[in-house]
Amino acid sequence: MDIWSNLNNSFKELKSNTFMILIGLTESLFLGMMFIFIFCWTPRLKESYPKTDTTEVFTLFMFSLTVGGSLFKVNFFW
């Protein structure tokens, strides 16, 4: 397989289909915002509630993101 020809075909497809670019941009912005929220909110939770185990909260957030992405990929709701 020629990697450069595959990349070239992918870029041609992106140029012709702006909807794919918008989906990728929307997903990138959403996930970026979600990760910033998780990384900033977890230490604040520790300051407000010192007895809270922040590793469990962080793990549940990351697990929720993973399950949500998997459900969308499997087309569970369609």
MODELLER restraints for C-alpha pairs under 7 A, 6 or more apart:
rsr = mdl.restraints
at = mdl.atoms
rsr.add(forms.Gaussian(group=physical.xy_distance, feature=features.Distance(at['CA:14:A'], at['CA:20:A']), mean=6.55, stdev=0.5))
rsr.add(forms.Gaussian(group=physical.xy_distance, feature=features.Distance(at['CA:14:A'], at['CA:21:A']), mean=6.50, stdev=0.5))
rsr.add(forms.Gaussian(group=physical.xy_distance, feature=features.Distance(at['CA:42:A'], at['CA:54:A']), mean=6.23, stdev=0.5))
rsr.add(forms.Gaussian(group=physical.xy_distance, feature=features.Distance(at['CA:42:A'], at['CA:58:A']), mean=6.67, stdev=0.5))
rsr.add(forms.Gaussian(group=physical.xy_distance, feature=features.Distance(at['CA:46:A'], at['CA:52:A']), mean=6.41, stdev=0.5))
rsr.add(forms.Gaussian(group=physical.xy_distance, feature=features.Distance(at['CA:46:A'], at['CA:54:A']), mean=6.47, stdev=0.5))
